[in-house]
Structures are given as structure tokens and as C-alpha cells.
């Protein structure tokens, strides 16, 4: 058996792992790369295998970085079944259609510019119609049942606690007279969430593929984040500001709705304040996902099920509004009243959230709350990292709002949760492969596992293939090198654009224009500006080396 790590190998996104046995080829996830321009370019690359040769696929959950290239896979010839839970099949349908629509709109926008410059037009990665056609390939399988995919491969899906329907995958694979057990963690959920059960502990495996998104740090507790969340809202309300929350449409938005639901319904002393504050879910995708959550209450934990039995409504409270049209979305920014806006995307790189950030990010009375992972190269990552200016919709925006990052709301297990989960194995797997993390979290978690459990882990740092029989690994170093060089060029391009903006602003402040004769004083000012520019270019050069 061989495992080829094709995505979530050098970053968190793009999950895709190819397993080859003596008789079959199958995929674990087929996700979209997200984040920097360099990473997103990978979505256009040909698959490192022939999709027509893939016998089947197993999907861990419906986040787009795990399922987003499925329509492309099918376009290229895949005809097998996609096994997953029922909730994942239902959610993946709307996620992929939304993704297809976004790809169409992006291609339409780019083609307008290409046409003006006389260049050839481009096609979208896939269309909404192509994404909708994927639905017939999904084959729902219930949690906890051993399911025979074929005579040689048996599967069991276990609760991952990450989002509704997310699964930890157990596989029993026969090759001749030998049987091996492979476990793929997918994305492991944080412990003790409001609505979902804790991740299932797995007792044994020969080979383990494990995520390490937060392998280098612990979140603040759920209770700490919940308290801070409400404190931030009340503080912002009292100064007449608006709270803007970039949130993933699937999972995180429903968690926030439930959190606000509990607060609005159980805090009478704040009733006068809260009655005036509307909460807007400004995402058609989040609206559809919330409806799916309500229809799939059997996936919830015992406490939530008991609440439903008592007649309590779920994911609904007074003052909650779901915007549908673009005009309704625009009206939120025209209305200066204090409010809470929750909109996608969660990393602030696309969607309606960009318009809200453009409107509120520069206002000091506003608060921006990030509640999930921010990938390298995204606008969200720049903001939470303390950048004073960010580029949104081709405009440079000053960051004056109060910025918060509440990791306790994350649906991802933190370092302690990850260690607790891997400690559930009764003996060390023969091989442990760490994926789905940036370089430092993977390395840090491998060291922690070695220190606490004595297990050796293989940190996947590149696109590579591991031959389990020969215990040999083959990596594409040139791919890693090429991506590194592209990342440096992207960094230089971004910084130079920022310097250009600063230079133009400074020129205007000093009354210097290109069609004027300069006085000696203005020549001195121009010389100083050029000197500052040279220093900044030197700093960029230092960073790129």
C-alpha cells in the first residue's frame, strides 16, 4: 500500500491523499487550496493522477478545503462513489454549488479586464451547474457502522466533533493474505462544544494520517471566549459601534447563532440593550447551512437533543435576521444603527464580508471579531497579525477598529485536544503522518508526541508518496522550492503596492505633482521621500532572503 500526500501537505488547505493498494486506487478528500494567490494557483494544476483510474473517494467533511475540487475531479473523468455521512452529502451539495458560482463570477470579472487588454478569456474552474451534478455521486453512510466498500476494503465513519457530519475514517485494507488498518483523522473537533459530541477515540491503527492545524498552541477555553464575546458586544454597543464577524458559513456561523441565542434568551438584565440590537446573518450559504443543521438534529449531542425534546427552538432567537438579496446586504452599511453582522468568508478573502470590512474597519468605534483559523496570505491573517493597513476590494483601508481573535470558538482541536486524541491509541501505530498544518505546528506537535508518548511522527512537508511496504518516501522538493519562490514574489508585489500608495499620498501632502516645476523646498521633500522609498525596498529585499 502507498499513500501519496497531494494536499494539506505544505499548508492547511487542499486536503487530498491518494491511497494505492495492489488492486485499487482511492482518495481521502479532494479539497480546494485557499489562502494566498500562490496556493490558489494550485487549483488550476492538473491532478497528479488520472481521475478516471480512481475507484472511489471517502470525504471526511464538507468544508471546501476538503471537498472543493470534487467537481473538477468529475470533469476529468472520475466516475466512482463518494462515501460520507448523510449530513456531509447534504452540506457538500450547497457548498460546491456556492463555490461554482464564485468561480463563475471570478472568471467573469477577470475576462472583462482580459478583453480590454486584448488577451484570451479564461474559463471558471467549474460552474454551479457542474457542481450541482456532483450530488448523484455521493453515497451516505451512517456513523459507527462497518461498511464493506468492496471485498478487500471495509470502512467505518466515526464522529469527529468538527462540524455537523464530520468523520474520522477507519479503513481495513486487505492485500493478498495481509490486512492493514489505516486511520484518517480528517479535521478533529475541539472538545466540549455546545451542540456536537466529542471526537471518537480510536484504539488502534497500523497507519495514521492526522491533522495538526493547531499543533503548536492551545486555545483559550470555550467559557473564556464566550465571556469575551459577550463583553466585546456590550462594549461596542455602549459606544454606538457595530460588531462585524467574518465567519465560515458552515459550522462556525451556526455556533455563533447558538451562542447569541443562549445569551438573548437568558439574560434579562441586558434585555433593554439587546432588544435594540439586531443580528444579521449576511450569507445565503450560511442561511441554507443553518436550515440543514435544523433538519439534522439527530447529529447533535445529548444536551441539545434534550433541549429540543422540551420544545425549545434551535438556531433561532428574537432579533435574528437572515439577509437574502444583495440590496439587503448593502442596506446594512447604509444603516448606521448599532448591530451585529456575521458574514462569510471566514478568512475575509471573498464574499459579502469584504464590503462590511471596507465600511467598518476604519471606524474606531467598531469591533471586528475573528473566530476561526486564518490561513497564511489571507486578509484575515493580515488583520489579526496587526497590520495597520489592508487592501480590500482594490482599496487600501486603515485598521482603526478594535480587532479580536477568539480561538476558543474554533471547531478545530487545539494542541491539548490533539494530544488527548492520539493518546487514545493503545499502542503506537507503525507510522504516523502529520498533515493539515503549517510547518511550525506540525514540527511542534511531533516533538510533543515524542516527549509525552514516545511516538515518532513523520512530518509531511511536501507533496510526497510513502511506500508502506518498503518504508520509503519520495518527495517533490522542486515543488516546495517553486512555491517558496512564488510566495516571496507575492510578498514583494504586495509590499511594493503598499509603498506606491504611501508614496503617492506623501507626494500629495507635500503639494508635489508630476507636471509642476519644483521649488528647492519641494525638491528636498521629494529627495527625502525617495530616500524613505529606498529604505523600504531594502527591507523587502531582506525579508525575501
N, C-alpha and C positions, 0 to 999 in steps of 0.2 A: 504493500500500500504506500502511496505517495500523497503528500499534501503540498499543494502549491499556494503560497500566500500572495494573492494578487491585489488586495486592497486592505485598508486599515493596517498596512504594514509599515509605512513611513509617516502615518498620521492617524487621526481618529476616524476619518470618514472613508467611504468607498469600500465597505466590508465585502469581501469576496474571497472564498477559499475553495480551490478545486481539489477534490479527492479522487484519486485514480486507484482502482483495485485491479485484480487480474482479469475482471470481466466488465467492470462498469466505470463510468465517469459521472460524478455528480458535484453540484455546487452547494456550499453553505453560504447563503445570502448572495446578493448581486446588487450592491448599493452604489449610489451616486457620490462622486467626490464633491466636497463642499469646502468653502473657505477662500483661499487666495486664488487669484487668476491662474497661477501655475498649477494648482491642484485641479481646478475645474477644467483645465485643458485636457486632463487625462480622460474625461468623459468622452471626448471625441476620438480617442485612440481605439484601434481595433482590439478586440479581446485577444488574450494570449492563449486562445484555444479555439477550436471550431465549435460554435454553439450547437450545430446540428449533431455533434457527437455526444452531447451531454444527455444522459439518460433521464435524470430528474434533478430537482432542486429542493432544498429544505430552507424555508425562510424563518428566521428566528423571531422577527417582529416587523412592524410596518413603518418604522421610521425611514425616511427617504434615503438616508445614508446606508441602509441595509437592503432596500428594495428598489431604489430609483432607477437602476439600469435594466430592470426586467423587460420593459417594452423594447429596448434595444436588443436584448438577448433574443427575444422572439422574432424581431425583424430580421435578425441574422441567421435564423434557422432552427432555434430551439423549439421542440415540439413535446417535451415531456411534461409530467405533472409537477406542480409546485406544492409541496406539503407544508402545512402550517396550521395554527389553531383557527377556529371559525371567526373569532374576533379579528385576528390578523388579516384574514382573507377579506373581510368586510371593510376594514380600515384601509388596507393597501389599495383597494379599488378607488377610493376617493383621493388618497394621497397621490397615486400615479396619474389620475386624470388632472388633478391640480398641477402636478409637475409638467405634464404635457402641455397644458395651457400656458404655463410660464415660458416653456421652451419656444412655443409658437410666438408669443408676444416679444420675446427677446430677439428672435430671428427677424420678425417684422421691423423692429426698431433698428437693428443693425443694417438691414437691407436698404432702409431709407438713406442711411449715410453712405453705404457702398454704391448705391445708384448714382448719388451726386458726384462721387469721385470716379465714376466710370468703371467700377470693379464688378466682378461677378457676384450675384446674390448667393446666399447660403440657405441651407435647409435646417429646420429645427432638429434637435437630437431625436425627438419623436413628437408626435402630435397627441392631442387629447383623445382623438378617435382611436389611435393606435394603443394608447394607454387603456382605454375602456375595453378594448378587445382582449386584454390580458386576463380578464375576470374568469374566463372559461378554463384557464389553466390551473386555477387554484383548487386544491383538494384539502378540505378541512379535516383535521384530526383532533380528537379531544385530548385534554391533559391526562397524564397518568396511565394511558393505555399503550401496551406494546403493540405496535402496528407493523405488519410484515410488508415492506415495500416490494420485495422480490424474494425468491428462495434464499438468497445469500445476505440480505441486509434487513435488519429489524430496527425500528425506531421507537423512541418514547420521548414525548414532549412533557416538560416539567415547568411549573410556574417559575418565572424569572423575577417577578415583582417589579419590573422596569416600567412597562406601560400595559394597558389592557391587552391581554392575549399574548404577551411576550413569552418566549420559551427558551429554556435551557435544553439542549438537544443531546440525547443519549443514542448512540448507534452501535449495534453489534454487527460486525462485518466478518463474513466467512470468506476465506481464500483457500480453496482446497480443503485440507483437514484442519486448518488453523482458523481460530476465531479471535478477533481483536475487538476491544471496546474503545470507541472514540467518543469523547465528550466535547461539545462546543458550547461555551457559556452564553453565546450571544452577548447581550448587554445585561449585566446583573443589576438588579434594583437595590435602592437603599432600603435598609431595614426600617420597620415600624412606620410605614406610610399610612395615610388616612384611609384609603379605600382598598388597597391591594394587599394580598398576602406577601409574606416574606419569601425571598428566593428559596427554592428547594435545595437542600444539601444533598450532594451526590457522594456516595460512599466509595466508589471505586471506578477506575478507568485505566486503560493501558496508555492512552494518549489523550492529552488535554489541550484544547485551544481556548485561551482565557483572555478576556478583555482587561485593560488596565487604564481606563480613562483617567481616573483619579488615583493612580498608583503611588503618587508621591505626597499626598496630603489628605487630611481629614476635614470634613465639613463641620461647621458649627451644627449643633443639634437641631432637630426639627422644631423643638419648642423655642429655642433661641431665635431661629429665623422667623417663626410665626409671630413672636412678640415684636421683633424689629419691624416686620412687615406692617403690622397694625400701627406701631409708633410712627413709622415714616408717613403712613397715610394720614394719620391725625395731625401730625406736624405740618404736612404740606397743605392740608385742608385749612388749618388755622391761619396760614399766611396767604391764603387765597390762590394757591397754586394748583397745578394739575399733575397727577401721577401717571406716568407713561411706563408701561411694562412690555418690553419685547419678549414674546413668549412663543414657544413651539406650539403650533396649532393642536398637535396630538399629545395628550398626556399632561404636559405642564399647564396648559390653559385650563383643563378640567380640574387639576389640583388647586389652582388659584380660585376658580369659581367656588369649589367646595370650601376652601378656607374662608372666603368672603361670606359665603352662605352661613357658615357657623358663627361668624362674627356679627353679621347683620341680625341674625335671628336670636342671639343670646346675650346681647349687651345693651340692655335697656338704658343704662346711664348715658350712652352715646347716641340714643335714638334721635334726638333733635338735630344733631350734627349729621348723622348718617342719612336721615330722611331727605336731606337736600343734595346728597352726593349720588350721582348716577354712575353706574359701572357699565362700560361699553365693551363688548367683545367685537372688535372690528376685524373679523376674518371669516369669510364664508366657509373656508375649510374647517376652522375651529367650530363653527356652528354645526356643520354636518358631523364632525367627530363627536361633539357633545351628544348629539342625538343617538349615535351608535353606542356611546357609553350607557345612556339611559336604557337602551334596548338589551344590553348585555349585562344586566345586574348580577347574573349568576357567577360572573368572574370576580365579584367583589369579596372582600374579607367578611368574616362573621359579624363584626360590629356594624358594618354598613348594611348588610343583609337584614339584621335585626331592626335597624332603624327603618328600613323600607317596609318591613312587616307591620310596624306600628302605624304605617300610613304616611310617614314623612316623605316629602318630595326630595329628589336628589338633583343636584346641579341646577337649582333654581332658588331665587330669593327676590324679595322686593327690590326695586331699583336696578335689576339686571336687564340689560338690553343687548340684543344681537343686531348689529347693523348689517344690511344686506347690499345695498347699492353703493356705487362709488360716490354718488351725490350725498348719501347719508354719511359716508366716511369723511368727505370734505367738510360737511357741516359741523363736525366735531371740532375742527380747528377754527371755524368761524365763530363758534360759540365760546366766549371767554369765561364761562362759569367754571367753577371748580368741579373736577370729575376724575374718574379713573378710566384710563384707556388701556386695554390689553389687546395687542395686535401682533401678527406674525410679520417677519420671521424672527425666530428666537435669537439669531445672531446678528440681527439688524442689517442684513445684507440684501434684502429684497422685500417686496410686498408693501402693504399699507403703512407699516411701522416707519418707513423712511420719511413719509410725509409728516407724520406726527413728531418724529425726532427733529426734522428740519424746522418745525414750528415751535417746539418747546425746549429743545436742547440749549438754546442760547438764553433762556429765561431763568434768572436766578431763583425765582420763587417755585419753579417746577422741580420735580424729583423723577429720576429715571431709575427703575429697579430692574436689574438683570437677575434672572432666577435659574439659569442653566448654563451649560458648557458653552464657551466662546472659542471657536477654533482659531488657530493662528491665521492671520491675514484678513480676518473679518472686521467689519466696522465695530461690532460689539466688543471684540478683543481690544481694539484701539481705545475705546472709551473707558472700559474697566481698567485698562493699564495706565490711565491717567493722561492720555493725550489731551492737549489744550484745544486743538482744532482737529476736526474730522471732515472728510469730503462726503457729502450726501447729495445725491441727485445732481452731480457736477457742480455743487456749490460748497465753498469752504465755510463750515459752521463752527463758531466758537462754543466751547463747552463751559457754560455758566451754571447749568442746573446741578443740583446735588445728585451724585452718582452712587448707587448702592449695588452690591453684588451679594445676594443671599444664597449661598451654596447649599444651605440646609433644605432648600426646596428641590434640589437636584434629584432626578429619578435615577441617577447613577450611584452605585455603591461607592463609598469613599475608601481610603486605604484600609481602615479598620474592618469595614464590611467585607472588602475583598479578601483580606487575610482570614476573616472568620469563615468565609465560604470555602476557600481552598483547604482550610483546616478540617473540613468535614470529610475529606478523604481518609479512609482508614489506613491506607498505605500510599507511598509515593507512586504516582504514575511513572511509567517508563520515560516518558518525555512530556515536558510542559512547555508549550509555546505561548509567549506573551505577545498579544496584538492589540489593536484598537487603543493606541495611546501615543502621545508624543514621546520623543526619545527619553527625556529625563524621568517621566513617570514609570516607563517600562523598566528602566535600569534600577530606579529606586525600589520598585516593588520586587524585582528579582533578588535584590540584596536583602530585603526584609524577609522574604520567604526563606532564603538560605539561612538567615540568622535565627528565625523562630522555629522553622520546621526542618531545616537541613536539606530541603529540596533544591536541586539545581534546575534553573529555568533557562530556556533558550529565548533570548530577546530578539524578536523579529524586527530588523531594522531596514529591510529592503524587500523588494519583490524577489522571492526565492522559492525553491522546491526542496522538500525534505523527503528522502527515501527512508522509510521507517525500517525496512528490512536491512538495508546496507548501512543505515545510520550515517548517511552522507547528506550534506546540504549544499545546494548550488544557488548562488545569489547573483543578481544582475547589478554589479557595482556601478556600471556605467549609467544605469537608470537613476540611481541615487545621486551620482555626481551631476548628471544633467539637470535634475530637479533642483539641486542645491544652487547651481549656477543661475537657473531661471529665477529662483527666489531672490538672489542677490540683485539681479537686474530689475525685478519688480520693485524691490526696496528702493533702489536708486531712482527709478522712474517716479515713484510716489514722492520721495523727498525733493526731487528737483521741481516737481509741480508745485509743492508747498513753498519752496524758495522763490519760484517765479511769482506766486501770488503775493508773498511778503514783499518782494522787490517792487512790484507794481504799486502796492499800497503805500510803501515808503516813498516812491517817486512822486506820487500824487500829493502826499502830505508835505513834501518839500517843494511843491509847485514846479516840478520838472516834467516837461513833456518833450516828445521827440522832435517837434517842429519849432522849438524855441532856441534863441541864442542864449547861452548860459552866462550869468554873471559869475564873478570869481567865487562868491559865497556859494552859489548853487553848484559850481564845479567841484568845490571842496566837499559839499554834501554828497554829490554823485560819487566822488572818489571813495568816500567813507562807505557808501552803500556797496560799491564794488568790492571793497576790502572785506566787508562782512560776508558777501556772497562767496568769495574765495575761501574764507574760513569754513563756511558751512559745507562747501563742496569737498574740502579736505576731510571734514568729519564723516561725510558719506563714504568717501574712499576708505577711511579707516574701518568703518562698520562693515563694508563689503569684503574686506580682507580679514 
